[in-house]
Amino acid sequence: MPIVPLSTKCGVIPETPVGPLTLIFSDVGLREIQFGHTLDYEPAGSAFEQVAAQLEKYFSGDLTSFSVNLDPHGTVFQKRVWELLETIPYGETRTYGQLARMLGDVNLTRSVGRANGANPIPILYPCHRVIGANGHLTGYRGGIHRKGTLLQLEAQQTRPMLFNY
């Protein structure tokens, strides 16, 4: 578990389709989402309420992109990758190689994978939408089962209805 500064505020969403989520905030914005319930810190107040409400809408299929202040910590390269993740449309996937090409160098594929794995704000930076070149699910900080759940959730919301009853 990462070291959390004393000034950090957090809140826990106890039930989601991917289990409990702990939201960790700085004074600037959302810093991290952890899968599971971690120790409680100073309550996050309105910042927590805003993100929790948007996540609830996302999980119910009523929200496809987020609008919250983020404060991720990482290298310049990692932040470029995380911002690139936001360009992957809801319900779609990209490969690590495709992201590397979008950054201008297919040789960055492994670096993109490492940056993806270091993503501190999963779901909002949708790293679950990145798959292997063979189309299979690959590593995910929250576990492959959570990655699959998120992809299934998005696929269910984007599939056209064949019949309207």
Disulfide bonds with the S-S distance in Angstrom:
none
